């Protein structure tokens, strides 16, 4: 129909036909180049001018100091029968309380009680919240800044070889860190930290690792401490000493237990994955990839590493802090 119309128009008036075609060409060119203020395909724009209409919300973050630090020493040697070695790094004198075979249900009820009922700031408060739903308890005094290695083990006369098949009703080990001095609890926003630790046993041989960590605040909130995934150097050595076969086995066991979100640490780089020049400063949510600098973050709706849509983002440090760091280097 359009062709018939154009032929008829040309026969009627060639000059009018040329004017119509020229007008259509100008309008089309204007739409493509954005002369009328409308959006155009990204591929036709300069990359420096590419910005999306969809807003990525920036979270307002508040910096707090965590007085607790806990990690597993030599996780490959840990087991239910031989025990586990934990390394603590606390800013103040603290108490480390270990609950072997802690009830999963009672633990999460305890976290809810911290929010709704009473604050879990002491081992006794945790004891009251758990209703003694664990198999064995140990407690150690931790001196501040000591980085002590604490060896934890079930009693030698115990007959426990495993905690059953998954899904389990008990965690192998739950470690609670609390401030020993009551005055210190008035200084810090974070008053205790709960770490859920998997230890391999006869039935479930997933390598020893910290599954979850919860920071309990004096105001009653608690937060799940999440790992940030930085961009990896191409020529870096993997942080884990385990073979690819072992890592694949661990991943399949994690998926079976519903814990596939847990990932192994990576060697990190401070360079932006896009420009390879700016310092990485932005965390993208919900994927938690930390891979963009201040200059590149505004151009992305999707994470450049995993392609997941970005719902929110936040900066690790503001511009003033970055300028101070540069002055220190100079």
Phi, psi and omega in degrees: 000319180295319180296318179297319179297317181293319178297316179297319180295321180294320179293328181286312182203104179302320181295317178296323177299314179296320180296319179295315180297318180295320178297317178298322178296316180296316180297316180297316179298319179297321179294318182293318183273359176076029180294333185264007177083007178270160180287151181230163178305139184299325185295339182269357181258160170292138183299331180287342181260359186283114174221145185264148177287330180289125183276131172264116186289137178258122182283141173273114184259150177238126183278128177231156180261125178266114182282357186246143173219134182213132175214163182266129177268125178051066184297336182293338181265357184279143175199169180298322184279323183267346180092191185214147177250124180249139176251124181253150177215091186247144180281342179224165174302132187221170175242130175255117180243124182251129179246109178275136178064042182286137179296129179298314182297315182293328178297314182285334170294323178296320178296323177292324177294325176300325181281317189259332190247283184225158184276133177270085181248355180223159175301327180294323177295321177294321178300315180294326182284329182275345184055036177059028179276065175208168185266327183202147182231140173231152179218139183224145175268130183246122176280148184293143178056027185266337183049053182284149172260119183251124179264119182247138182204146172293155177304146184296335181273007181284155181248016183278123176248337177199173180246027175086182181277162178275148359286139186265156177265352180225142171275143178302315182210134172237123182252128180247124174250126179228157178284132183284324183267129182297327180294327180293335180290343177274347183270318188262145172289323180269119185253347177197160179223131180251125179243126177262120188241130172268134177236128182296146178223194186295325184267319189239103191261021173303137184299151184295132179195162174277120182277312182220151171224132182240129176262123182257125185262156181294334181281353178110345178283160169221146186231140176279117182284119184249146176279139174267138183258109181273161176291138184266144174291139180293328183257017182277158178269134180304143182289332183270141178269358183283154181284162178301326179295319179293320179295322178294322177295317179298319181295320179294324177292322177297316180296323179296324181273359181078026183240031186292349180287336182291127182236156180282149180296152179240152169293131190252157177236149181263003181268141177300137183286347182266300184270345180058024184229312182286160178278132178299129183218350188244134176258127181261135181243143013266002186284340177068021174282131179249094194216000185238148177267179181295328183282331186263342190296330184286352182264003189236128168265336180241148178297129181290349181263317184244355178068013176282142180295137182273120178267321179213165176208158175211154182270142177287326178211151179276176185295325180296318179294321178296320179295323178296319179297320179296319179296323178296321180294318180292000000 
